[in-house]
């Protein structure tokens, strides 16, 4: 990956959009720097975490399943 590129948007969305309770549940410390998230400066797609959640609900992925998915993704960081 080139130094100016970023990783998948969902990782940035999770880091910027997770609530404090979700961060605790997913073991995702506030303000942590992750090797897999180069160029972490805030951009527009990170404001879309709620849109992503709504899209997942529309696809039939309920909130508990979403939390499981996000916990796995947070674990990858």
C-alpha positions in Angstrom: 0.0 0.0 0.0 1.4 3.4 -1.0 2.1 5.8 1.9 -0.5 8.2 0.7 -3.3 5.6 0.5 -5.8 4.7 3.2 -7.3 1.3 4.2 -11.0 0.2 3.9 -13.4 3.0 5.0 -15.2 0.8 7.5 -12.1 0.7 9.8 -12.0 4.5 9.8 -15.7 4.7 10.4 -15.5 2.3 13.4 -12.6 4.3 14.9 -14.4 7.7 14.4 -18.0 6.7 14.9 -18.1 4.1 17.7 -19.7 5.2 20.9 -17.8 5.0 24.2 -19.8 1.8 25.1 -19.0 0.3 21.8 -15.3 1.1 22.2 -15.3 -0.7 25.5 -17.1 -3.7 24.1 -14.9 -3.9 21.0 -11.6 -3.1 23.0 -11.0 -0.1 20.8 -9.3 2.7 22.8 -10.1 6.3 22.0 -7.5 8.0 20.0 -5.3 4.9 19.4 -3.0 4.8 16.4 -3.2 1.6 14.4 -0.6 0.3 12.0 -3.4 -0.7 9.6 -4.8 2.8 9.4 -2.4 5.0 7.6 -3.4 8.7 7.1 -6.0 8.7 9.8 -7.0 12.4 9.3 -10.7 12.8 9.3 -12.5 12.7 6.0 -16.1 12.6 4.8 -16.5 8.9 4.5 -15.9 8.5 8.3 -19.0 10.5 9.0 -21.0 7.7 7.3 -20.9 5.1 10.1 -24.6 5.5 10.9 -25.4 5.3 7.2 -23.4 2.1 7.0 -25.3 0.7 10.0 -28.7 1.6 8.4 -27.6 -0.1 5.2 -26.7 -3.2 7.1 -30.1 -3.2 8.8 -31.7 -2.8 5.4 -29.8 -5.9 4.3 -31.2 -7.8 7.2 -28.1 -7.6 9.5 -29.5 -6.8 12.9 -27.8 -4.8 15.6 -26.4 -7.8 17.5 -24.9 -9.2 14.3 -23.5 -5.8 13.4 -21.8 -5.6 16.8 -20.3 -9.0 16.2 -19.0 -7.9 12.8 -17.6 -4.6 14.2 -15.9 -6.4 17.1 -14.1 -8.7 14.7 -13.1 -5.8 12.5 -11.9 -3.9 15.6 -9.9 -7.0 16.5 -8.1 -6.9 13.1 -6.8 -3.5 14.0 
